[in-house]
Structure formats: structure tokens, C-alpha cells
């Protein structure tokens, strides 16, 4: 078990220490169960910083690490008397040429190979599929996307954090979301629908060979603990606690929700009697929900941010209009 420090440095190693150099890192995550950490800033230790427990993840294993905590500007070290893991990402090249893109469901999605997914990290195991029941909207919170000059690096950062084995990451074996939307409105394929050997780039979200229709089967992901089976997870990059996503991001989210609801036969205003056939969890949820709507199942969270959650009724209305 250890701390994961990410962003700003292209490093991947573990080292035992009681005071860890965190200069150049943007984020930190600590082992499950740790509730606070401290940073040394300009020679002085900060007050304890609360650490939010993991609110995403697979249904079949406990998260190895907490949610990400932002490293304060000027912080030189972090205090935790355990081994430490450091990781970063390799910057992607700008979109100077076309990248592999899927149009399978009526809207463009940058394929995993298009944003540079390292398929060696895709170790989830045997794919599991189940009929789509509803959709859940998230925000990334940390990172916000502003940390990188190329939003593909943000997607890669989320992927590395979710997929890397502990103590470098959560150890889920893949990114937890089915789709990710950046502030420019670009949509990215998230969770692989196949295996590490055959990632099935041409068919995001759904079982390879599927048609978009009622009962279409989706790959089980890791975005709402205890309620992942049959639940499509869409993450918008940014922290929307005190402001809305960009117009471009909202436009793309509207298009994605409209197309998926229409194709799956979901009434975005309907209350769905969700049932997880794997663990028996049940809930009555909107067909298009926010992560925080699942608190009775998954635990307390502010996701997808106050402002984005407040706009979900409008997005449901737009999706119903088509």
C-alpha cells in the first residue's frame, strides 16, 4: 500500500519513506482507510487535509486508494509513514492528423487507440455484459483538464489512476467510465469492451457486434460502486461545483444522452427500477441520473458537481425532445 502521486512528472516507481518528495506532482491518493494527510509548504507542515474515500470503482473489489487530492502549489513533501508509489503519463501528440474515431452510435467517439490508451494496463479480466438499464453522469473533479495542454493527457491520467496496479493506482484494470467528454466537446471511448488483446475500438460502451436498441448489452464498468452492471457511466472533464461545463461539453453531452436514450428506448424522465443481477442491489433511479443520486448504494459524493447536477433536468428534457 502507498501514496500515488501523479501529473507533471513521467515517473513510475515505488519507494519507502516517511516524508515523500512531491515537488512537480499535481495530485495525491493514499491507501484506503487513511482519512487525512499533511503537506510541507515553504518549510512548514500544513494542517491535516481531509482525504475523501473512493467513490468510484468495481463492484467485485475494494478500492486500493482514496479519491485524488490536489497537491498545494509549492508543496515540497507529503507526510505518510508508508511506502509510496509515483506515476505520471507520457504526453500525447496534438491532433495534427486524424485519429481513430468510432461512429457506431451516431456520434463521433475518439477510440482508445486515438487517445493513446496503453492496453498493457487493461487487465480487468473476462468481460461481463448486461442489458443497459440507465445512464449516470459524472465529473472528473480532479483533474479538471486545465493541468494539460492536450485533453487526451487528461483522459490518460484518469486511465492510469484507475487502471494501474496498487500502489500506483486503484488497480481496477481499466478506466471506470464508458465515455469521457472534454471541454472542447470531444467524446472519448472509456472502458474497453473487449480484452487487452482485442480492445474492440470500433464498439465503445456495448458488447462487440451489438446494435443500439432496447436491451442492448453494455460492458460492466467501474463508476458507481455496487451499481455498475447495466449502468452507463459518462464523465465530463472538469470540476462543476461552482460553474457549468463549457457550452461545447454540454452540447456533446446532450447529443450523447439523446442518442443513447432514443436508441435504448429510455424515457429520460422515467424512474427506473434498477436491479443489479450480480450483487442483488436495487434502487429506483431516474433513467438519466447524477452520481450523487446513488448515495444510498455507493456512499456520499458531490459528483457530478452542484452546477452540472442542477442542469440534468434540462438535459433530460432535451433528450426527450430528441
LINMO-V276678 format. One record per residue. RES is the residue in three letters. PHI is phi in whole degrees, -180 to 180 (none if undefined). NEAR is the number of other ideal C-beta (glycine too) atoms within 12 Angstrom. Layout:
BEGIN
RES:PHI:NEAR
RES:PHI:NEAR
END
This chain:
BEGIN
UNK:none:27
UNK:-171:36
UNK:-87:46
UNK:-109:52
UNK:-114:46
UNK:-140:44
UNK:86:37
UNK:86:27
UNK:-138:23
UNK:-98:19
UNK:-135:25
UNK:-152:23
UNK:-156:20
UNK:-124:24
UNK:-148:20
UNK:-81:17
UNK:-171:22
UNK:-97:18
UNK:-128:22
UNK:-106:35
UNK:-64:24
UNK:-119:40
UNK:-62:22
UNK:92:22
UNK:-85:37
UNK:-101:35
UNK:-136:41
UNK:-137:44
UNK:-138:49
UNK:-120:43
UNK:-58:30
UNK:-54:27
UNK:102:17
UNK:-76:32
UNK:-104:16
UNK:-155:21
UNK:-140:37
UNK:-131:31
UNK:-119:35
UNK:-92:23
UNK:-122:21
UNK:51:13
UNK:84:11
UNK:-123:14
UNK:-80:19
UNK:-72:25
UNK:-64:13
UNK:-57:17
UNK:-105:26
UNK:-63:16
UNK:-113:29
UNK:-74:29
UNK:-66:28
UNK:-60:39
UNK:-119:36
UNK:-118:46
UNK:132:39
UNK:-73:37
UNK:-82:31
UNK:-104:22
UNK:-158:20
UNK:-76:22
UNK:-62:36
UNK:-80:33
UNK:-129:44
UNK:-75:38
UNK:-66:37
UNK:-71:41
UNK:-119:38
UNK:-73:30
UNK:-79:38
UNK:-61:26
UNK:-59:16
UNK:84:16
UNK:-68:33
UNK:-103:24
UNK:-154:31
UNK:-128:41
UNK:-106:29
UNK:-164:37
UNK:-84:19
UNK:-150:27
UNK:-61:22
UNK:-127:36
UNK:-118:38
UNK:-122:37
UNK:-151:42
UNK:-150:30
UNK:-123:37
UNK:-90:21
UNK:-57:22
UNK:-83:27
UNK:-74:15
UNK:-60:14
UNK:-76:20
UNK:-85:8
UNK:-130:9
UNK:-64:10
UNK:-119:27
UNK:-53:23
UNK:-135:24
UNK:-99:31
UNK:-120:19
UNK:-61:29
UNK:-115:34
UNK:93:19
UNK:-145:32
UNK:-73:26
UNK:-133:41
UNK:-64:37
UNK:-68:34
UNK:-57:41
UNK:-67:25
UNK:-71:30
UNK:-99:42
UNK:88:31
UNK:-61:38
UNK:-83:27
UNK:-68:26
UNK:-67:16
UNK:-81:32
UNK:-81:33
UNK:-121:23
UNK:-56:34
UNK:114:20
UNK:-61:13
UNK:-62:28
UNK:-122:25
UNK:-124:29
UNK:-156:30
UNK:-58:28
UNK:-67:38
UNK:-111:40
UNK:-165:43
UNK:-131:48
UNK:-124:50
UNK:-101:51
UNK:-128:48
UNK:-122:47
UNK:-75:49
UNK:61:34
UNK:-129:32
UNK:-76:38
UNK:-90:32
UNK:99:37
UNK:-76:21
UNK:-77:31
UNK:-131:30
UNK:-84:14
UNK:-132:29
UNK:-64:39
UNK:-62:35
UNK:-66:33
UNK:-66:42
UNK:-62:43
UNK:-65:41
UNK:-62:46
UNK:-61:52
UNK:-60:45
UNK:-60:43
UNK:-65:48
UNK:-73:49
UNK:-91:42
UNK:-61:37
UNK:-68:28
UNK:-61:33
UNK:-93:35
UNK:-81:33
UNK:-164:43
UNK:-74:45
UNK:78:36
UNK:-79:42
UNK:88:35
UNK:-173:46
UNK:-71:47
UNK:-82:47
UNK:-98:47
UNK:-78:42
UNK:-137:50
UNK:-130:49
UNK:-119:46
UNK:-96:38
UNK:-62:31
UNK:-85:25
UNK:86:27
UNK:-76:36
UNK:-104:44
UNK:-118:50
UNK:-68:48
UNK:-104:47
UNK:-49:47
UNK:-64:44
UNK:-98:38
UNK:-127:29
UNK:-126:20
UNK:-60:22
UNK:-78:12
UNK:-138:16
UNK:-72:33
UNK:56:30
UNK:-60:29
UNK:-82:26
UNK:-141:33
UNK:-65:48
UNK:77:44
UNK:-100:39
UNK:-55:27
UNK:-52:25
UNK:90:15
UNK:-75:27
UNK:-109:17
UNK:-78:29
UNK:-161:17
UNK:-53:18
UNK:84:20
UNK:-58:30
UNK:-90:29
UNK:-110:41
UNK:-72:45
UNK:-72:42
UNK:-113:48
UNK:-146:46
UNK:-120:49
UNK:-134:49
UNK:-58:39
UNK:88:29
UNK:-141:43
UNK:-91:45
UNK:-64:36
UNK:76:42
UNK:-118:49
UNK:-83:49
UNK:-107:52
UNK:-121:52
UNK:-110:49
UNK:-99:53
UNK:-69:48
UNK:139:37
UNK:-112:30
UNK:-108:37
UNK:-66:23
UNK:-129:15
UNK:-159:19
UNK:-80:28
UNK:-61:39
UNK:-62:26
UNK:-59:14
UNK:-65:22
UNK:-66:39
UNK:-64:29
UNK:-62:24
UNK:-67:32
UNK:-61:47
UNK:-60:35
UNK:-62:29
UNK:-63:44
UNK:-64:43
UNK:-62:28
UNK:-67:31
UNK:-68:44
UNK:-62:38
UNK:-63:25
UNK:-67:29
UNK:-86:36
UNK:73:20
UNK:-93:37
UNK:-85:21
UNK:-62:34
UNK:-91:21
UNK:-74:23
UNK:-92:19
UNK:-98:31
UNK:-84:16
UNK:-74:37
UNK:-138:22
UNK:-87:30
UNK:-71:21
UNK:-88:19
UNK:-112:22
UNK:84:14
UNK:-64:25
UNK:-133:20
UNK:-165:28
UNK:-103:18
UNK:-134:36
UNK:-62:33
UNK:-59:35
UNK:-119:43
UNK:-118:43
UNK:-103:39
UNK:-54:43
UNK:-65:32
UNK:-66:33
UNK:-96:37
UNK:-60:22
UNK:-65:20
UNK:-98:31
UNK:-103:38
UNK:102:23
UNK:-67:18
UNK:-159:31
UNK:-94:26
UNK:-62:42
UNK:-97:45
UNK:92:32
UNK:-56:20
UNK:-73:24
UNK:-69:38
UNK:-64:33
UNK:-66:20
UNK:-91:29
UNK:-59:40
UNK:-58:19
UNK:-66:22
UNK:-64:39
UNK:-62:31
UNK:-63:19
UNK:-64:25
UNK:-66:32
UNK:-68:22
UNK:-70:15
UNK:82:19
END
